[in-house]
Every structure is written in C-alpha cells, then in structure tokens.
Amino acid sequence: MPRGNPTWTKGISGNPAGRPKDTIGPLARERSIDAFNTIVALLESKDEKVRLRAAEIILERGFGKPVQQIEGSVDHVVQMATIKIGGRIAEFHVGD
C-alpha cells in the first residue's frame, strides 16, 4: 500500500494560505462586558440553580476552579514499558 496521500504533490502545501485568522475571538472579546453583566444579572434569578451557576461562573473566572485533592494508597507498583516495533506500539508489564 502506498504511503501518504496520493493526491498531494510532494513539496506543495495542502494549505498555502496557512491557518485561518481568528475571527470569533475578537468579536467575543468585544461582547465580554455584556456577557459578564448578563451573568451578574442572573444572580438575581428566582431559580436557585441559575443563581448558583452564575455565582460559580463568576468565582471560577475570578479565582480559578478549585483544586481537587486525590487520596489513595499504593499496594503494588507495576511498571509498564512501551516499545514501537515496525510501526506498532506494544505495552507490557516489567517485573513481577
């Protein structure tokens, strides 16, 4: 089976114009104050779930999402090895 895409010519870019410019980002940033004011207004909603979610959004944007601690113990350590043979990846246990 031939490698690569047979419809592409070697040395010629498949995307000569390059990556498209960011068009949505600037538009979204122009409306960010309106979006924030909408979220603030939702803090006055009669729906408790809407108020809670609006508060979460504001706090997450202001302080970041809370860090979640992961607790646990290790009873047995297992080492894994990954090798590539002939284009295929194989994983296997090392040791016990």
N, C-alpha and C positions, 0 to 999 in steps of 0.2 A: 504494500500500500504506500503511495507517495506521501512524503511528509509535507506539512504546511497546507496552505490553501492554494490550489492550482489556479484560481482566478486572479491572484495577486502577482504583480510583476516584481521580481527581486530588485530592491533598491528604490522602489517607488512607494511613497507613503500612502496608506489607505485612508488617511485623514489629512490632506495637505493644508487645510485651513486651520488645523490644530483644534484644541479643546474649545468648545463654545464659551463665550464670555458669560460671567454671572449676571443674569438679568433679573432674577427673582430677589436675590439678596438685597440690592439697593432699594427696591420697591418695598420690601418688608421692613427695612430699617426706617424708611420714611413714615411708616404707619405704626412704629413701635410705641410711641406715646399714646396714640389712640387705643392700641391693644392693651397697654398697661392700664389705662383709665377704665376700659371695659372690665378688666379683671377686678379692679378696685371696686367698681360699681356692683359687681357680683357678690361682694362681701355683705351687701345689704339684702340679698335674696331671701325670700321666705323659705326656700328649700334648704334644709340643713346640709344636704350633700353638696349642693352648689357652693354654699358658703365655705364649707370645709375644703373643697377642691381649690377654690380661689385663694384661700389662705395658704394652702400647700404650694401652689404655683409661685406666689409672691415670696414665701420663705425660701423655696428652693432657688429662685433666681437671685435672691439677696445673700444667702448664706451657703448655698450648695446643698446637695442631697445629703442626708445623714449617713454616716459610716455605719455599716452593719458588721458586727463582730461575728466571727466564726469560731466556735469552740469544738474541740474534739480531741481524741487521743489516737496514737498510732500504736497498734499492737504488733504489726508485722510490716517491715519495709520491703517493698517489691521494687526492683529496678527493672526498667524497660529499656530495650535497645531498639533503635530504628535504623535500618540499613536500606540502601537502594541498590537493587540488583537488576540490571537490564531494563531500567525504566520502571520497575515495580518496587513498591515500598513494602518491607516486611517488618513486623514488630514481634519481639519475643521477650520472654522473661529471662533475666540474668540471675544466676544464683539458685537458691532453694527451689 
